[in-house]
Amino acid sequence: MNELALKYGCNPNQKPARIFMREGELPVTVLSGKPGYINFLDAFNAWQLVRELRAATGLPCAASFKHVSPAGAACGLPLDETDRRSFFVTDMPLSPLACAYARARGADRVCSYGDWAALSDVCDKETAALIAREVSDGVIAPGYTDEALATFEQGRNECVIDESLLGNIVTRSRELSESARRDLLIALITLKYTQSNSVCYAKDGQAIGVGAGQQSRIHCTRLAGGKADLWHLRRHPRTLALRFVPNLPRASRDNAIDVYLSDEYEDILEDGVWQQSFAERPEPLTREEKRDYLRGVTGVALGSDAFFPFGDNIERAHKSGVCCIAQPGGSIRDDNVIEVCDKYGITMAFTGLRLFHH
């Protein structure tokens, strides 16, 4: 067989999708289930990583992949008691290959939830038992004990993003002003072309914080939220009043503002580095002053390219002044996410449209 039809491409609306060889047989055999397009991207990238790592170290190796990036990679070194407790494997025997996957998974257990596992060696009983107790989408390995790459094609993502996607409001708050709808559309269309996982904050007709390419949704939300917060702090009266040395290039001025707003700025003041950028010694904005300023921020829109799996994303979004959210919905914890939105009076629409992009 030189072709395998896939359920869909990056997103359910991208059909048809397949992997195929123009000549010869496919280099993989699907033993169970029906992998999707992103599953194969993860599998083939992860397989190359562990194969190269095996060659370099001479040890069994494993990787944990999410959204075509490694959340962890490791060699099969023995685990001490601290490792076993940290990786939640105190109650099971571990082969060298199982140790490798326990380490890879343990690098970032939050991001590794729902990962694709890659194994450099034949999957043995111990490794299979370890993977079986975790939540993983699949495994790629050169083989499996009895106990226990090519061309891609997908339909173009022709989905139309317009206000019709914002009609399914699932929260008690149902208010979506014209400007909020505009900003949600800006966030969603931006996400359509952003490496996944991704989250986008928007306000006043523009994207103000994009968190891209993270292996977990909460890290996207935090990353994008930090950028949105910085956007607001650049408008703080003390930031706007900064005086720079004459003829300081624009890029250097932008970098100086970022440094000024960072939590390390007070240390830089003491080192005297400020003189390279500022005409006079700026009074720092303390963490408390920045928090007070950001507490006054409101009217921010938030889009997510896939569902929020936990309410912690909403908690973080609230800290950056988010008042409305558009996301596909479909998590088994949708009720919890809605509950947290209701807690803060946030309006949330389920679009029913995933926007993964790789």
C-alpha positions as CSV (number, residue, x, y, z in Angstrom):
1,M,0.0,0.0,0.0
2,N,1.4,3.4,-0.9
3,E,-1.4,5.6,0.5
4,L,-3.2,6.0,3.7
5,A,-6.3,8.2,4.0
6,L,-6.5,10.3,7.1
7,K,-9.6,11.4,9.0
8,Y,-8.8,15.1,8.2
9,G,-5.9,17.5,8.0
10,C,-4.8,19.9,10.7
11,N,-8.4,20.7,11.4
12,P,-11.7,18.8,10.7
13,N,-12.7,21.1,7.9
14,Q,-9.5,20.3,5.9
15,K,-10.4,17.3,3.8
16,P,-9.3,15.2,2.0
17,A,-6.0,14.4,3.8
18,R,-3.6,11.5,3.3
19,I,0.0,10.4,3.5
20,F,1.4,8.7,0.4
21,M,4.4,7.5,-1.4
22,R,4.7,8.3,-5.1
23,E,6.7,5.1,-5.5
24,G,7.0,2.0,-3.2
25,E,5.3,1.2,0.0
26,L,4.6,3.4,3.0
27,P,7.5,3.2,5.6
28,V,5.0,2.8,8.5
29,T,2.3,0.4,9.5
30,V,-0.6,1.5,11.6
31,L,-1.3,-1.2,14.2
32,S,-4.2,0.3,15.9
33,G,-6.6,3.2,15.5
34,K,-6.6,5.9,12.9
35,P,-3.9,8.5,13.2
36,G,-4.5,12.0,12.0
37,Y,-2.4,14.5,10.1
38,I,-0.8,16.1,13.1
39,N,-0.3,12.7,14.7
40,F,1.9,11.8,11.7
41,L,3.8,15.1,11.9
42,D,4.5,14.4,15.5
43,A,5.4,10.8,14.9
44,F,7.8,11.4,12.0
45,N,9.5,14.4,13.7
46,A,9.8,12.5,17.0
47,W,11.1,9.4,15.3
48,Q,13.9,11.3,13.7
49,L,14.8,12.9,17.0
50,V,15.1,9.6,18.9
51,R,16.9,7.8,16.0
52,E,19.6,10.6,16.0
53,L,19.8,10.6,19.8
54,R,20.2,6.8,19.8
55,A,23.1,7.1,17.4
56,A,24.8,9.8,19.3
57,T,24.5,8.3,22.8
58,G,24.3,4.5,22.1
59,L,21.4,4.4,24.6
60,P,17.7,3.6,24.3
61,C,16.0,7.0,23.8
62,A,12.5,8.4,23.9
63,A,10.7,11.6,23.2
64,S,7.3,13.1,24.0
65,F,5.9,15.3,21.3
66,K,3.1,17.9,21.2
67,H,2.2,20.0,18.2
68,V,5.4,19.0,16.3
69,S,7.8,20.1,19.0
70,P,9.4,18.0,21.8
71,A,8.0,18.4,25.3
72,G,10.7,16.2,26.4
73,A,13.5,13.9,25.2
74,A,15.7,11.6,27.2
75,C,18.1,8.6,27.3
76,G,17.4,5.4,29.2
77,L,19.5,6.1,32.3
78,P,18.4,4.5,35.6
79,L,16.0,6.4,37.8
80,D,16.8,7.1,41.4
81,E,14.1,7.3,44.1
82,T,13.6,11.0,43.6
83,D,13.2,10.5,39.8
84,R,10.7,7.7,40.4
85,R,8.6,9.9,42.8
86,S,8.8,12.9,40.5
87,F,7.7,10.9,37.5
88,F,5.0,8.8,39.4
89,V,6.6,5.5,38.6
90,T,7.5,4.2,42.1
91,D,5.2,1.1,41.7
92,M,6.4,-0.5,38.5
93,P,9.4,-2.2,37.0
94,L,11.3,-0.1,34.4
95,S,13.4,-1.3,31.5
96,P,16.0,1.1,30.1
97,L,13.6,2.1,27.4
98,A,10.8,2.7,29.9
99,C,13.3,4.8,31.9
100,A,13.8,6.9,28.8
101,Y,10.1,7.5,28.3
102,A,9.6,8.2,32.0
103,R,12.3,10.9,31.8
104,A,11.0,12.3,28.5
105,R,7.4,12.5,29.8
106,G,8.7,13.9,33.1
107,A,10.5,16.9,31.5
108,D,7.1,18.7,31.3
109,R,4.2,16.6,32.4
110,V,1.7,19.4,31.8
111,C,2.7,19.7,28.1
112,S,3.1,16.0,27.6
113,Y,-0.6,15.3,28.3
114,G,-2.0,13.8,25.1
115,D,1.4,13.5,23.5
116,W,2.9,11.3,20.8
117,A,5.5,9.0,22.2
118,A,8.6,8.0,20.1
119,L,10.9,5.1,21.1
120,S,14.3,4.4,19.5
121,D,14.1,0.7,20.3
122,V,11.5,-2.1,20.1
123,C,8.7,-1.3,22.6
124,D,8.9,-3.8,25.4
125,K,6.3,-4.8,28.1
126,E,7.5,-2.3,30.7
127,T,7.4,0.7,28.3
128,A,4.0,-0.3,27.0
129,A,2.7,-0.6,30.6
130,L,4.1,2.9,31.4
131,I,2.5,4.5,28.3
132,A,-0.8,2.8,28.9
133,R,-1.3,4.5,32.2
134,E,-0.6,7.9,30.7
135,V,-2.8,9.9,28.2
136,S,-1.0,9.6,24.9
137,D,-2.3,9.8,21.3
138,G,0.0,7.2,20.0
139,V,3.5,5.6,19.8
140,I,6.0,5.3,17.0
141,A,8.7,2.6,17.4
142,P,10.8,0.3,15.2
143,G,8.8,-2.6,16.5
144,Y,6.8,-4.1,19.4
145,T,7.3,-7.3,21.4
146,D,4.5,-9.8,21.4
147,E,3.7,-8.6,24.9
148,A,3.5,-5.4,24.7
149,L,8.9,8.6,6.2
150,A,7.2,10.4,3.1
151,T,4.7,12.9,1.5
152,F,1.8,14.7,3.1
153,E,-1.3,16.2,1.5
154,Q,-4.3,18.0,3.0
155,G,-7.1,20.2,1.8
156,R,-6.4,24.0,2.2
157,N,-8.0,25.5,5.3
158,E,-10.8,27.4,3.5
159,C,-12.9,27.9,6.6
160,V,-14.6,31.3,6.8
161,I,-14.2,33.2,10.0
162,D,-17.0,35.8,10.5
163,E,-19.6,36.8,13.1
164,S,-21.7,33.7,12.5
165,L,-19.1,31.9,14.6
166,L,-19.9,34.0,17.6
167,G,-23.6,33.1,17.9
168,N,-23.3,30.2,20.3
169,I,-22.8,32.0,23.6
170,V,-22.6,29.6,26.5
171,T,-22.1,31.8,29.5
172,R,-24.5,33.8,31.7
173,S,-23.0,37.0,30.3
174,R,-24.2,37.3,26.7
175,E,-23.0,40.8,25.9
176,L,-20.8,41.1,22.9
177,S,-20.4,44.7,21.7
178,E,-19.5,45.5,18.1
179,S,-16.0,46.3,19.1
180,A,-15.7,43.0,21.0
181,R,-16.9,41.1,18.0
182,R,-14.4,42.8,15.8
183,D,-11.6,42.1,18.2
184,L,-12.6,38.4,18.5
185,L,-12.5,38.1,14.7
186,I,-9.1,39.7,14.7
187,A,-7.9,37.1,17.3
188,L,-9.4,34.1,15.4
189,I,-8.1,35.1,12.0
190,T,-4.6,35.7,13.5
191,L,-4.7,32.3,15.1
192,K,-5.6,30.6,11.7
193,Y,-2.1,31.5,10.6
194,T,-0.3,31.0,13.9
195,Q,1.7,27.9,14.8
196,S,-0.3,25.8,17.2
197,N,-1.0,25.6,20.1
198,S,-1.9,29.3,20.0
199,V,-3.8,31.9,21.9
200,C,-4.3,35.5,20.9
201,Y,-5.4,38.6,23.0
202,A,-6.8,41.5,21.0
203,K,-8.0,45.0,21.9
204,D,-8.9,48.2,20.1
205,G,-8.7,46.6,16.6
206,Q,-5.4,44.9,16.9
207,A,-3.7,41.8,18.3
208,I,-1.8,42.7,21.4
209,G,-0.4,39.4,22.5
210,V,0.2,36.1,20.6
211,G,1.3,32.9,22.3
212,A,2.4,30.5,19.6
213,G,3.8,27.0,19.2
214,Q,3.5,25.9,22.9
215,Q,2.8,22.3,23.8
216,S,0.2,23.2,26.4
217,R,-2.7,25.6,26.3
218,I,-2.0,27.2,29.7
219,H,1.6,28.1,28.5
220,C,0.1,29.7,25.4
221,T,-2.3,31.7,27.6
222,R,0.4,32.8,30.0
223,L,2.8,33.7,27.1
224,A,0.3,35.7,25.2
225,G,-1.0,37.3,28.4
226,G,2.5,38.5,29.3
227,K,2.8,40.1,25.9
228,A,-0.6,41.7,26.3
229,D,0.4,43.0,29.7
230,L,3.5,44.5,28.3
231,W,1.5,46.2,25.5
232,H,-0.6,47.9,28.2
233,L,2.4,48.9,30.4
234,R,4.0,50.6,27.4
235,R,1.1,53.0,27.8
236,H,1.8,53.7,31.4
237,P,2.4,57.5,32.0
238,R,5.9,56.8,33.4
239,T,6.8,54.7,30.4
240,L,5.6,57.4,28.0
241,A,7.6,60.0,29.9
242,L,10.9,58.1,29.5
243,R,13.7,60.2,28.0
244,F,16.3,58.5,25.8
245,V,19.8,59.4,24.9
246,P,20.0,61.5,21.7
247,N,19.8,59.5,18.4
248,L,19.1,56.2,20.1
249,P,18.0,53.8,17.3
250,R,14.3,52.8,17.3
251,A,15.1,49.1,17.9
252,S,17.4,50.1,20.9
253,R,14.6,52.3,22.3
254,D,12.1,49.4,22.1
255,N,14.6,47.1,23.8
256,A,15.2,49.7,26.5
257,I,11.5,49.9,27.2
258,D,11.3,46.2,27.5
259,V,14.1,46.2,30.0
260,Y,12.5,49.1,31.9
261,L,9.3,47.1,32.3
262,S,11.0,43.9,33.2
263,D,11.3,42.7,36.8
264,E,15.1,42.8,36.6
265,Y,15.2,46.6,35.9
266,E,16.0,47.6,39.5
267,D,19.1,45.4,39.3
268,I,20.1,47.0,36.1
269,L,19.7,50.5,37.7
270,E,22.2,49.5,40.3
271,D,24.6,48.4,37.6
272,G,24.4,51.7,35.8
273,V,23.5,50.1,32.5
274,W,20.6,52.5,32.2
275,Q,23.0,55.2,31.0
276,Q,23.4,53.4,27.6
277,S,19.8,54.2,26.8
278,F,18.3,56.8,29.0
279,A,19.1,60.5,29.2
280,E,18.3,60.5,32.9
281,R,17.9,57.7,35.5
282,P,14.3,56.5,35.3
283,E,12.4,55.7,38.4
284,P,11.4,52.1,38.2
285,L,7.9,50.8,38.1
286,T,7.6,48.4,41.0
287,R,5.8,45.1,40.7
288,E,3.1,46.5,42.9
289,E,2.7,49.6,40.7
290,K,2.5,47.4,37.5
291,R,-0.1,45.1,39.1
292,D,-2.2,48.1,40.2
293,Y,-2.1,49.5,36.7
294,L,-3.0,46.2,35.0
295,R,-5.9,45.7,37.4
296,G,-7.5,48.6,35.7
297,V,-7.3,47.0,32.2
298,T,-10.5,45.7,30.7
299,G,-12.2,45.2,27.4
300,V,-9.7,42.6,26.1
301,A,-10.8,39.9,23.7
302,L,-9.3,36.4,23.7
303,G,-9.3,33.7,21.0
304,S,-8.0,30.2,21.2
305,D,-7.2,27.9,18.3
306,A,-8.6,24.8,20.2
307,F,-10.6,24.2,23.3
308,F,-9.5,25.2,26.8
309,P,-9.1,22.0,28.7
310,F,-9.1,23.6,32.2
311,G,-10.4,26.7,33.9
312,D,-6.9,27.9,34.8
313,N,-6.7,29.4,31.4
314,I,-9.7,31.6,32.2
315,E,-8.1,32.6,35.5
316,R,-5.0,33.8,33.7
317,A,-6.9,35.5,31.0
318,H,-8.9,37.4,33.6
319,K,-5.7,38.9,35.0
320,S,-5.1,40.5,31.7
321,G,-8.5,42.2,31.5
322,V,-10.2,39.7,29.2
323,C,-14.0,40.3,29.0
324,C,-14.9,38.0,26.0
325,I,-13.6,34.8,24.6
326,A,-14.1,32.8,21.4
327,Q,-12.9,29.1,21.4
328,P,-14.1,25.9,19.7
329,G,-15.5,24.2,22.8
330,G,-15.7,20.5,23.1
331,S,-13.5,19.8,26.2
332,I,-14.8,17.2,28.7
333,R,-14.3,20.1,31.2
334,D,-16.3,22.7,29.3
335,D,-18.6,23.0,32.3
336,N,-15.6,24.0,34.5
337,V,-14.4,26.5,31.9
338,I,-17.9,28.1,31.6
339,E,-18.1,28.2,35.4
340,V,-14.9,30.2,35.7
341,C,-16.1,32.6,33.0
342,D,-19.4,33.1,34.9
343,K,-17.3,33.8,38.0
344,Y,-15.8,36.8,36.4
345,G,-18.7,37.9,34.1
346,I,-16.8,36.9,31.0
347,T,-18.8,36.3,27.8
348,M,-17.7,33.2,25.9
349,A,-18.8,31.9,22.5
350,F,-18.2,28.3,21.3
351,T,-17.2,28.6,17.6
352,G,-17.1,24.9,16.9
353,L,-14.1,25.5,14.6
354,R,-10.6,24.4,15.5
355,L,-7.8,26.4,13.9
356,F,-4.6,24.3,14.2
357,H,-1.9,25.4,11.9
358,H,1.4,23.6,11.3
